[in-house]
Each structure stands twice: as C-alpha cells, then as structure tokens.
Amino acid sequence: MGYLISFVKYLLEHFKTVLESGSVGNASSSDEELEQWEQIFMMRDENGNSYNDKRKKRSIWCRPSCIPVSIVIVLIVLVVLVPLLDQPNIVQMNATSAPISLHCSDECRLSLVESIPEGHMYPPNVTHLPTKNVWLDLIDEAQTQIEIASFYWSLRYNEEYPYNSSIEGEQVFQALYAAGSKRNIDLKIAQNWPSKQFPNVDTEYLVKKKAAQVRSLNFSKLLGNGILHTKFWIIDRKHFYIGSANMDWRALTQVKELGIVALNCSCLASDLGKVFDVYWSLGAPDAVVPDSWPDELSTDINMEHPINISDPQHSYGAFITSSPPPFSPTGRTNDDAAIVSIIDSAEEFVYISVMDYEPMCTFTHKLLFWPNIDDAIRKAALENNVKVKLLISWWKHSSPAEDHFLRSLTDLSQAYPKVDLQVKRFVVPSTPEQDKIPYARVNHNKYMVTDRSAYIGTSNWSGDYFTTTAGVAFVFQDLNTEGSLQNITRDIRKDLQEVFERDWNSPYAVPLRRL
C-alpha cells in the first residue's frame, strides 16, 4: 500500500506542474473549462442527463488538463477503498489474536470452594477450601456491605432437623446476624418468594431484628413460572462467591457442592452487582420485568468481550452469565449461550458434572423439548471428535427419564468409530441415619471444564433453568500459553479438571445402569 501512496504523491506533483504551465497563458480558457465542468456535474435534468450535449461533455473530458486530474482521482479512490475492502480480514485477525479487549486492574485471587459431605472420603490433599470457612471469611472481610442472592434459607438448627452437623450453618447465620446488627454492615438479601416448603424463617428473623433488608421475587407474577435459583455473595462490590451451595446447613455438611471465590476482584464483583441490582429491583412491591433495562445495568463484559483478570500467577479471560433472558440487560451473555459456546470451542475434551440433565422443560404445563445443550454435546462428539464425559448425580429424587436421555448419548459411541461419549452416575453414600435427612446426600455440582475454558454455575441442566429460572455462572478461559505454564503452581481451570477426574475415577462414580 505504501508504494501506491508514494506513486500518487509523485503524480500530484507532476500534474500540478502541467496544470500550472497550461493555465499561465490562458487563464480565461481555464475559467471556461471550470464553468463547463460545473455545468456538466451540477446541472442535470429530471432523468439525470446533463443540459450540455454529449458532444460538449466528450470534448471537455478529452482536454489534456482533465485527463491527469481524472487519473489522480481514481488513484486516490483506490488508496482509500483498498484498505477498507480488507477490513473484515483485519477485524477477524484481531478477534483471533486478541480476544480480550478489557483489562481488570485488580490482582484477583481465585480459589475453588467445596463442600464434602460427612462420611464422603477422599485421599488427602485433593479437596479445596471448605464452603463454610470461605463464607465466614467473606463475612469478616466485609467493611460496609454484604449482598446475597439466594433460593431459600435454612441455616439454623431446629427441632425439625435435629442433626449435630447443622452447627456449621448456625455459625454462618450468627456471623451474618452479628454483621448486620452489631457491625453496622448493610446486609441485603434477594431471595425466592417464600413457600410452604421453603418458608425462609431465617430471613424473617433477620428482618425482625433489623439486621438485614430482604426482598422476595415472585416469579409467578414476574414470568408466570420459575424460581430464583441463584446462589452468590458479593462483599463490598470487591469480593464474591458463586457456586452450587444454597443458604442451607446441609449445603455445608450433607451435600457435595462446588463454587469459586474471588478476592480483591472489584471489576467482576461490580459486574455481578448489576445482576443483584436486577434482582433487587424485581423484589420491590408491584415490580414488573421491563421491556428494556436501564443503561446503568448494562455491561461491556460478556462472551464477546471477556475481561482479562489475573491472580498472582495466572491470567484468565472471564465474564458472568445470567438467566433467564428477560433478566439480562444489554450486553449480558445468556447462561445457555455460554455453555453451548464453550462446548463448541473445545478441541480435546468436555467434562460436565451436574445434578440433573434433561433436554426438556419439565416444570411447564406441557412437556417441551429443549435440545440446545444436548445438540452441542452430540456435535462435539460426532463432528469435532472431542472426548465428552458426563457425571450426573443419582439420588432418590432423580428423574427416571434421565437414564433414557443419557443412554441415547452413550449409544453414539457404539454407533460410530472414534466417538468417545461416556456417562457415569455419581452417588453420595449414606448411613441409615444420614438417609433420614431430607434433600441431602447428593452431588449438587453444576460445572463444566474443557481443555480451554471452565464454567461454574448455579443451574441444573434442563430447559426450565435457562428459560424461566434465575441463575448465574462464572466463565473463565485460560490465557496462558503452554510455555508460560512451566512456572505456574496453581491454575484454576486445571484445578477444576482435576476435581472432575478425581470424582470420575472415584468409587462413587458408577456406570450408567442398563435399561
């Protein structure tokens, strides 16, 4: 392109000399030519034809002084247009080589968080930070505000569930109560509308004692169906937790949970705060879902523009997703869209660990087929030759229909060569006494990890959780090259992969039963 620009400059200088020499002795002729040129291009009839005849037009354009001008104009047009014609390729190249356009100035510290049920044994040093400890640390870190988005509350010991392990939930509850009542921390809670099954007595107590502000979202009025199934904490819009654990003592001692905690990460904590602000507004009296959300709730951090965050040893591209779509202001990536994109971009493997898996909407009046994620899994295994493993929970509340859907996935490995699609069930063992605890002893995880990305969410994988139920997820992609990994001692994506492989190879993972 540089040689073309230089050539144009040369022509301009050369023809400037020609034009000047031709006009010195014949100024009136030049004026006449200019006047005729203006008439030809400025005065046209209703059909676009010049009022001057074609003969005059030809004679003017054939004048020596007009020919070089025409050449120069053509060359200038080429100089301007050629780079623009190549612009899509430039954009595509930049999108491939530099997908991260936003950078977080914070040095975020990321860690996996787990709840391991009592009696569920693993070898030493293969588990991560306990959920209870992380929650208590977050409460202690709070300076001004704690925001919690939750499904329901059942943290305290009570006569209905007289189990000693509930003491850990009691400790968390008392710490929150002290923060709101004694430390003057602004404790705000967005929760699902109370019901007979989930009366939310804990939050009633906090409100009565003026230790918290609580708003409940009525999904029957907001969307006609669904629940607030989200589980996240935000501390001072600086630290946050996202994971599968409900505000329930069983989530600390009787249910297997997984989440992530981010410390000193205000860029993403503030972005997650916008999701909380959506919930908070919808918990107001007579709230309705608006046709469009205010601009202050929109986000620039999403699947197309993840933010570059780093901990002391690693860099990630990260963003936060949300569901359902009516709860997503401008820029927010929908939860299911992120899941499908992660599966599509995998090159080697996709590992999925969720409690429920059904390509259906099962809580609607009429069964609805919802194949978005299921199609992506099949495509990854069949077209992309990606190794796919699904670890799906098995407990007393599992839907019998799940086995049929899961079996149809594994059958693909038998139907075609080089297709590797495996499914196992994960069972949390119980003693006779533990078996009496309602809604416990289950692997409640909701995550996915691939060779490139990881996803830690709050939703089960059936259609309802992405269409009418509120949830969030934290998505991150490893940005470090293979060479830079040599000095890395911790890698969150790799940690999550190791959690899956630990569980997959454990005695708690059993083959899919034969139908």
C-alpha positions as CSV (number, residue, x, y, z in Angstrom):
1,M,0.0,0.0,0.0
2,G,2.9,2.4,0.7
3,Y,4.2,2.3,-2.9
4,L,0.7,3.2,-4.1
5,I,0.6,6.3,-1.9
6,S,4.1,7.4,-3.0
7,F,3.1,7.0,-6.6
8,V,0.0,9.2,-6.1
9,K,2.2,11.8,-4.5
10,Y,4.5,11.7,-7.5
11,L,1.6,12.1,-9.9
12,L,0.1,15.0,-7.9
13,E,3.4,16.9,-8.1
14,H,4.0,16.1,-11.7
15,F,0.5,17.1,-12.9
16,K,0.5,20.2,-10.7
17,T,3.3,21.4,-12.9
18,V,1.5,20.5,-16.0
19,L,-1.7,22.3,-14.9
20,E,0.1,25.4,-13.8
21,S,2.0,25.7,-17.1
22,G,-1.2,25.3,-19.1
23,S,-3.1,28.0,-17.2
24,V,-0.5,30.8,-17.1
25,G,-1.0,31.9,-20.6
26,N,-4.7,31.0,-20.9
27,A,-6.5,31.9,-17.7
28,S,-9.7,32.6,-19.5
29,S,-9.6,29.2,-21.1
30,S,-9.2,27.6,-17.7
31,D,-12.1,29.5,-16.3
32,E,-14.3,28.5,-19.2
33,E,-13.4,24.8,-18.6
34,L,-14.2,25.1,-14.9
35,E,-17.5,26.7,-15.7
36,Q,-18.4,24.0,-18.2
37,W,-17.3,21.2,-15.7
38,E,-19.6,22.7,-13.1
39,Q,-22.5,22.8,-15.5
40,I,-22.0,19.2,-16.5
41,F,-21.9,17.9,-13.0
42,M,-24.2,20.4,-11.2
43,M,-27.0,21.0,-13.8
44,R,-28.9,17.9,-14.8
45,D,-32.5,17.3,-16.0
46,E,-35.0,15.1,-14.1
47,N,-33.6,12.0,-15.8
48,G,-30.1,12.8,-14.6
49,N,-28.8,13.9,-18.1
50,S,-26.6,16.9,-18.5
51,Y,-28.2,20.0,-20.0
52,N,-25.0,20.2,-22.1
53,D,-24.9,17.9,-25.1
54,K,-22.9,14.7,-25.1
55,R,-20.6,16.2,-27.7
56,K,-19.6,19.1,-25.4
57,K,-19.1,16.6,-22.5
58,R,-16.8,14.5,-24.5
59,S,-14.8,17.5,-25.7
60,I,-14.3,18.7,-22.1
61,W,-13.2,15.3,-20.7
62,C,-10.8,15.0,-23.6
63,R,-8.9,18.2,-22.8
64,P,-5.3,17.5,-21.7
65,S,-5.7,19.2,-18.3
66,C,-8.6,16.9,-17.3
67,I,-7.0,13.6,-18.1
68,P,-4.3,13.7,-15.3
69,V,-6.9,15.0,-12.9
70,S,-9.1,12.0,-13.6
71,I,-6.2,9.7,-13.1
72,V,-5.3,11.3,-9.8
73,I,-8.9,11.0,-8.6
74,V,-9.0,7.3,-9.5
75,L,-5.8,6.6,-7.7
76,I,-7.0,8.5,-4.6
77,V,-10.1,6.4,-4.5
78,L,-8.0,3.2,-4.7
79,V,-5.9,4.4,-1.8
80,V,-9.0,5.0,0.3
81,L,-11.0,1.9,-0.7
82,V,-8.5,-0.9,-0.8
83,P,-7.7,-0.8,2.9
84,L,-11.5,-0.8,3.6
85,L,-12.1,-3.8,1.4
86,D,-9.5,-5.7,3.5
87,Q,-11.0,-4.5,6.8
88,P,-13.1,-7.7,7.6
89,N,-9.9,-9.8,7.5
90,I,-8.2,-7.3,9.8
91,V,-11.1,-7.5,12.3
92,Q,-11.2,-11.2,12.1
93,M,-7.4,-11.5,12.7
94,N,-7.6,-9.1,15.6
95,A,-10.5,-11.1,17.1
96,T,-8.5,-14.3,16.9
97,S,-5.2,-12.9,18.2
98,A,-6.5,-10.5,20.8
99,P,-9.9,-11.6,22.1
100,I,-9.5,-9.8,25.4
101,S,-10.1,-6.1,25.0
102,L,-10.9,-5.3,28.6
103,H,-8.4,-5.5,31.5
104,C,-9.0,-5.6,35.2
105,S,-6.5,-3.6,37.2
106,D,-7.1,-5.7,40.3
107,E,-4.9,-8.7,41.1
108,C,-7.8,-11.1,41.6
109,R,-7.2,-14.2,43.8
110,L,-9.4,-17.1,42.7
111,S,-9.9,-20.3,44.5
112,L,-12.2,-23.3,44.2
113,V,-14.6,-23.9,47.0
114,E,-16.1,-27.3,48.0
115,S,-18.5,-28.9,50.5
116,I,-17.6,-32.6,51.1
117,P,-20.5,-34.4,52.8
118,E,-19.7,-36.1,56.1
119,G,-18.5,-39.7,55.6
120,H,-17.6,-39.0,51.9
121,M,-14.0,-39.9,51.9
122,Y,-11.2,-38.8,49.6
123,P,-7.4,-39.2,49.7
124,P,-5.5,-36.3,51.5
125,N,-4.9,-33.0,49.7
126,V,-7.4,-33.5,46.9
127,T,-10.1,-31.2,48.1
128,H,-10.4,-27.4,48.2
129,L,-11.4,-24.6,50.5
130,P,-14.5,-25.6,52.6
131,T,-17.6,-23.6,51.8
132,K,-18.3,-22.7,55.5
133,N,-14.8,-21.3,56.0
134,V,-15.0,-19.2,52.9
135,W,-18.4,-17.8,53.8
136,L,-17.1,-16.9,57.3
137,D,-14.0,-15.3,55.9
138,L,-16.1,-13.2,53.5
139,I,-18.3,-12.0,56.4
140,D,-15.2,-11.0,58.3
141,E,-13.8,-9.1,55.2
142,A,-17.0,-7.0,54.9
143,Q,-16.5,-3.3,55.6
144,T,-19.7,-1.8,54.5
145,Q,-22.0,-4.2,52.6
146,I,-22.9,-7.9,52.1
147,E,-25.3,-8.8,49.2
148,I,-26.6,-12.3,49.0
149,A,-28.8,-13.7,46.2
150,S,-30.4,-17.0,47.3
151,F,-33.0,-19.6,46.6
152,Y,-34.1,-20.2,50.2
153,W,-32.7,-20.1,53.8
154,S,-32.4,-22.9,56.2
155,L,-29.1,-22.4,58.1
156,R,-30.1,-22.8,61.7
157,Y,-30.5,-25.8,63.9
158,N,-34.2,-26.6,64.6
159,E,-36.3,-29.4,66.0
160,E,-37.5,-30.5,62.6
161,Y,-33.9,-31.3,61.6
162,P,-32.1,-32.1,64.9
163,Y,-28.8,-33.0,63.4
164,N,-25.5,-32.0,65.0
165,S,-23.9,-31.1,61.7
166,S,-26.3,-28.2,61.4
167,I,-24.0,-26.3,63.8
168,E,-21.9,-25.2,60.8
169,G,-25.0,-23.5,59.3
170,E,-25.8,-21.9,62.7
171,Q,-22.3,-20.4,62.8
172,V,-22.7,-18.8,59.4
173,F,-26.2,-17.5,60.4
174,Q,-24.9,-16.0,63.6
175,A,-22.0,-14.3,61.8
176,L,-24.4,-12.7,59.3
177,Y,-26.7,-11.6,62.1
178,A,-23.8,-10.0,64.0
179,A,-22.6,-8.3,60.9
180,G,-26.0,-6.7,60.3
181,S,-26.9,-5.9,63.9
182,K,-23.6,-5.2,65.6
183,R,-21.1,-4.2,62.9
184,N,-23.5,-1.9,61.0
185,I,-22.9,-3.9,57.8
186,D,-25.6,-3.2,55.2
187,L,-26.9,-6.8,54.7
188,K,-29.2,-7.1,51.6
189,I,-30.8,-10.4,50.6
190,A,-32.6,-11.1,47.4
191,Q,-34.5,-14.5,47.7
192,N,-37.2,-16.5,46.1
193,W,-40.8,-15.9,47.2
194,P,-41.4,-17.9,50.4
195,S,-43.5,-21.1,50.2
196,K,-44.7,-23.8,52.5
197,Q,-41.7,-26.0,51.6
198,F,-39.3,-23.0,51.9
199,P,-40.7,-20.6,54.4
200,N,-37.4,-18.7,54.8
201,V,-37.8,-18.3,58.6
202,D,-34.1,-17.3,58.9
203,T,-34.5,-14.2,56.8
204,E,-37.7,-13.3,58.6
205,Y,-35.7,-13.3,61.8
206,L,-33.0,-11.1,60.4
207,V,-35.6,-8.6,59.2
208,K,-37.4,-8.6,62.6
209,K,-34.1,-7.9,64.3
210,K,-33.3,-5.1,61.8
211,A,-30.1,-7.0,60.8
212,A,-31.0,-7.2,57.1
213,Q,-33.1,-5.9,54.3
214,V,-34.8,-8.7,52.4
215,R,-36.7,-8.7,49.1
216,S,-38.5,-11.7,47.7
217,L,-39.1,-12.3,44.0
218,N,-42.5,-13.6,42.9
219,F,-41.8,-15.4,39.7
220,S,-45.5,-16.4,39.2
221,K,-46.2,-12.7,38.8
222,L,-43.0,-11.8,37.0
223,L,-42.8,-14.5,34.4
224,G,-45.7,-16.8,35.1
225,N,-43.3,-19.6,36.2
226,G,-39.9,-20.3,37.6
227,I,-37.9,-19.5,40.7
228,L,-34.9,-17.5,41.9
229,H,-32.3,-20.4,41.9
230,T,-29.2,-18.2,42.1
231,K,-26.6,-18.6,44.8
232,F,-24.0,-15.9,45.1
233,W,-22.4,-13.5,47.6
234,I,-20.9,-10.0,47.0
235,I,-18.8,-8.3,49.6
236,D,-18.3,-4.5,49.3
237,R,-18.5,-5.0,45.5
238,K,-14.9,-6.2,45.8
239,H,-15.1,-9.9,46.7
240,F,-17.6,-12.6,45.6
241,Y,-18.7,-16.2,45.7
242,I,-20.6,-18.1,43.0
243,G,-21.5,-21.7,43.4
244,S,-24.0,-24.5,43.9
245,A,-24.4,-24.1,47.7
246,N,-27.8,-22.9,49.0
247,M,-28.1,-21.0,52.2
248,D,-28.7,-24.3,54.0
249,W,-26.8,-26.1,56.7
250,R,-27.0,-29.3,54.5
251,A,-25.0,-27.4,51.8
252,L,-22.1,-27.3,54.3
253,T,-22.1,-30.8,55.7
254,Q,-24.5,-33.2,53.9
255,V,-24.4,-32.2,50.2
256,K,-21.5,-32.1,47.8
257,E,-21.1,-28.6,46.5
258,L,-18.7,-26.7,44.3
259,G,-18.1,-22.9,43.8
260,I,-15.5,-20.3,43.3
261,V,-14.4,-17.4,45.4
262,A,-12.8,-14.2,44.0
263,L,-11.0,-11.8,46.4
264,N,-9.8,-8.3,45.5
265,C,-11.7,-8.5,42.2
266,S,-13.9,-5.4,42.1
267,C,-14.1,-5.4,38.3
268,L,-16.1,-8.6,38.3
269,A,-17.7,-8.1,41.7
270,S,-19.2,-4.8,40.4
271,D,-20.4,-6.5,37.3
272,L,-22.0,-9.3,39.4
273,G,-23.5,-6.5,41.5
274,K,-25.5,-5.4,38.4
275,V,-27.2,-8.8,38.4
276,F,-28.0,-8.3,42.1
277,D,-29.4,-4.9,41.3
278,V,-31.8,-6.6,38.7
279,Y,-33.0,-9.0,41.4
280,W,-33.3,-6.2,44.0
281,S,-35.5,-4.1,41.6
282,L,-37.7,-7.1,40.8
283,G,-38.2,-7.7,44.5
284,A,-39.9,-4.3,45.0
285,P,-43.7,-4.2,45.5
286,D,-45.6,-4.4,42.2
287,A,-42.4,-4.9,40.3
288,V,-42.6,-5.9,36.6
289,V,-40.0,-7.1,34.2
290,P,-39.3,-4.0,32.0
291,D,-39.1,-4.2,28.2
292,S,-35.6,-2.8,28.4
293,W,-33.4,-2.3,31.4
294,P,-31.7,1.0,32.4
295,D,-28.4,1.7,30.8
296,E,-26.6,1.6,34.2
297,L,-27.4,-2.1,34.4
298,S,-25.9,-2.9,31.0
299,T,-22.4,-4.5,30.8
300,D,-19.5,-4.5,28.4
301,I,-18.1,-7.7,29.9
302,N,-19.5,-10.7,28.1
303,M,-18.8,-13.7,25.9
304,E,-17.7,-11.5,23.0
305,H,-15.7,-9.2,25.2
306,P,-14.4,-11.1,28.3
307,I,-12.3,-9.2,30.8
308,N,-8.7,-10.0,31.4
309,I,-8.2,-10.8,35.0
310,S,-5.1,-12.1,36.8
311,D,-4.2,-13.7,40.1
312,P,-0.6,-13.6,41.3
313,Q,0.4,-16.4,38.9
314,H,-2.1,-16.7,36.1
315,S,-4.3,-14.8,33.6
316,Y,-7.8,-15.5,32.6
317,G,-10.5,-14.1,30.3
318,A,-13.6,-14.0,32.4
319,F,-17.3,-13.0,32.3
320,I,-20.5,-13.6,34.2
321,T,-23.6,-15.0,32.6
322,S,-27.3,-14.8,33.6
323,S,-30.6,-16.5,33.0
324,P,-33.4,-16.2,32.1
325,P,-33.1,-13.8,29.1
326,P,-35.7,-11.3,30.4
327,F,-33.5,-10.7,33.4
328,S,-30.4,-9.9,31.2
329,P,-29.8,-6.2,30.4
330,T,-27.9,-5.1,27.3
331,G,-24.6,-6.9,27.0
332,R,-25.2,-9.7,29.4
333,T,-24.5,-13.2,28.0
334,N,-27.3,-15.7,28.5
335,D,-26.3,-18.7,30.5
336,D,-27.2,-21.4,27.9
337,A,-25.4,-19.4,25.1
338,A,-22.2,-19.5,27.1
339,I,-22.5,-23.2,27.7
340,V,-23.0,-24.0,24.0
341,S,-20.1,-21.7,23.0
342,I,-17.8,-23.4,25.5
343,I,-18.7,-26.9,24.2
344,D,-18.3,-25.7,20.6
345,S,-14.9,-24.3,21.2
346,A,-13.4,-27.3,22.9
347,E,-10.7,-29.1,21.0
348,E,-9.8,-32.1,23.2
349,F,-12.4,-32.8,25.9
350,V,-15.6,-31.6,27.6
351,Y,-16.2,-32.7,31.2
352,I,-19.6,-32.0,32.7
353,S,-20.7,-32.5,36.3
354,V,-24.3,-31.5,37.1
355,M,-27.1,-32.8,39.4
356,D,-29.8,-33.0,36.7
357,Y,-29.6,-33.4,33.0
358,E,-32.6,-33.4,30.7
359,P,-33.1,-31.8,27.3
360,M,-36.6,-30.8,28.3
361,C,-38.6,-28.2,30.1
362,T,-40.2,-30.3,32.8
363,F,-41.8,-27.8,35.0
364,T,-44.2,-26.4,32.4
365,H,-47.8,-27.4,31.9
366,K,-46.8,-29.2,28.8
367,L,-43.6,-31.0,28.1
368,L,-41.3,-29.0,25.9
369,F,-38.3,-30.3,24.0
370,W,-35.2,-28.2,24.7
371,P,-32.2,-29.6,22.8
372,N,-29.8,-26.6,22.9
373,I,-27.1,-28.1,25.1
374,D,-27.8,-31.7,24.1
375,D,-27.3,-30.8,20.4
376,A,-24.0,-29.1,21.2
377,I,-22.7,-32.2,23.1
378,R,-23.6,-34.5,20.3
379,K,-22.0,-32.2,17.7
380,A,-18.8,-32.0,19.8
381,A,-18.5,-35.8,20.0
382,L,-19.6,-36.6,16.4
383,E,-18.2,-33.7,14.3
384,N,-15.3,-32.4,16.4
385,N,-14.0,-35.7,17.7
386,V,-14.0,-34.2,21.2
387,K,-13.9,-36.6,24.2
388,V,-17.1,-36.0,26.2
389,K,-17.7,-37.2,29.8
390,L,-20.9,-36.5,31.8
391,L,-21.0,-37.1,35.6
392,I,-24.7,-36.9,36.5
393,S,-26.0,-37.3,40.1
394,W,-28.1,-40.3,41.2
395,W,-30.2,-39.9,44.3
396,K,-33.8,-40.6,45.5
397,H,-35.1,-37.5,43.6
398,S,-33.6,-38.2,40.2
399,S,-36.0,-38.3,37.3
400,P,-36.3,-41.8,35.7
401,A,-36.4,-40.2,32.3
402,E,-32.8,-39.0,32.7
403,D,-31.5,-42.5,32.0
404,H,-33.1,-42.7,28.6
405,F,-31.6,-39.4,27.5
406,L,-28.2,-40.3,28.9
407,R,-28.3,-43.7,27.3
408,S,-29.0,-42.1,23.9
409,L,-25.8,-40.1,24.3
410,T,-23.6,-43.1,25.2
411,D,-25.1,-45.1,22.3
412,L,-23.3,-42.8,19.9
413,S,-20.0,-44.3,21.0
414,Q,-21.3,-47.7,19.9
415,A,-22.7,-46.4,16.6
416,Y,-19.6,-44.7,15.1
417,P,-15.9,-45.2,15.4
418,K,-13.7,-42.7,17.2
419,V,-16.7,-41.2,19.0
420,D,-15.9,-41.0,22.7
421,L,-19.0,-40.0,24.7
422,Q,-19.3,-41.5,28.2
423,V,-21.7,-41.1,31.1
424,K,-21.4,-42.1,34.8
425,R,-23.7,-41.6,37.7
426,F,-22.3,-40.1,41.0
427,V,-23.7,-41.5,44.2
428,V,-23.1,-40.0,47.7
429,P,-23.2,-42.8,50.2
430,S,-25.4,-42.6,53.3
431,T,-25.6,-44.2,56.7
432,P,-29.2,-45.2,57.8
433,E,-29.2,-42.1,60.0
434,Q,-28.0,-39.8,57.2
435,D,-30.5,-41.3,54.8
436,K,-33.3,-39.7,57.0
437,I,-32.1,-36.2,56.2
438,P,-34.4,-34.8,53.6
439,Y,-32.9,-33.4,50.4
440,A,-29.4,-34.4,51.3
441,R,-26.6,-36.8,50.3
442,V,-26.3,-35.8,46.7
443,N,-23.7,-34.3,44.4
444,H,-25.1,-30.8,43.8
445,N,-22.3,-29.6,41.5
446,K,-23.1,-27.5,38.4
447,Y,-19.9,-27.1,36.4
448,M,-18.1,-27.9,33.2
449,V,-14.4,-27.8,32.2
450,T,-12.8,-28.2,28.8
451,D,-9.2,-28.0,27.6
452,R,-9.7,-24.3,27.0
453,S,-12.4,-23.0,29.4
454,A,-14.3,-23.6,32.6
455,Y,-17.8,-22.8,33.8
456,I,-19.1,-22.8,37.4
457,G,-22.8,-22.1,37.6
458,T,-25.9,-22.3,39.8
459,S,-28.3,-24.0,37.5
460,N,-29.3,-27.6,36.8
461,W,-29.1,-28.6,33.1
462,S,-32.7,-28.8,32.0
463,G,-34.5,-26.3,29.9
464,D,-36.5,-24.6,32.6
465,Y,-33.4,-23.4,34.4
466,F,-32.4,-21.3,31.3
467,T,-35.8,-20.1,30.2
468,T,-37.8,-19.1,33.3
469,T,-35.5,-19.7,36.3
470,A,-32.9,-17.2,37.5
471,G,-29.3,-18.3,37.8
472,V,-25.7,-17.1,37.1
473,A,-22.4,-18.6,36.2
474,F,-18.7,-17.6,36.3
475,V,-16.9,-18.4,33.0
476,F,-13.2,-18.2,32.6
477,Q,-10.7,-19.1,29.9
478,D,-7.0,-19.8,30.4
479,L,-5.0,-17.2,28.6
480,N,-1.5,-18.5,29.4
481,T,0.4,-20.3,26.7
482,E,1.9,-23.7,27.2
483,G,5.4,-22.2,27.6
484,S,4.3,-19.9,30.4
485,L,2.7,-22.8,32.3
486,Q,6.0,-24.2,33.4
487,N,6.3,-21.8,36.3
488,I,2.6,-21.9,37.3
489,T,1.9,-23.7,40.6
490,R,-1.8,-23.0,40.5
491,D,-4.2,-23.0,37.6
492,I,-8.0,-22.7,38.3
493,R,-9.0,-24.4,35.1
494,K,-6.6,-27.2,35.7
495,D,-7.8,-27.5,39.3
496,L,-11.3,-27.9,38.1
497,Q,-10.3,-30.5,35.6
498,E,-8.6,-32.4,38.5
499,V,-11.7,-32.2,40.6
500,F,-13.7,-33.8,37.8
501,E,-11.1,-36.5,37.2
502,R,-10.9,-37.2,41.0
503,D,-14.7,-37.8,41.1
504,W,-14.8,-39.7,37.8
505,N,-12.2,-42.2,38.9
506,S,-13.6,-42.5,42.5
507,P,-15.7,-45.4,43.7
508,Y,-18.6,-43.0,44.0
509,A,-18.9,-42.8,40.2
510,V,-20.8,-45.8,38.8
511,P,-21.7,-46.9,35.3
512,L,-25.0,-45.9,33.8
513,R,-27.4,-48.6,34.6
514,R,-28.8,-50.8,31.8
515,L,-32.4,-50.2,30.9
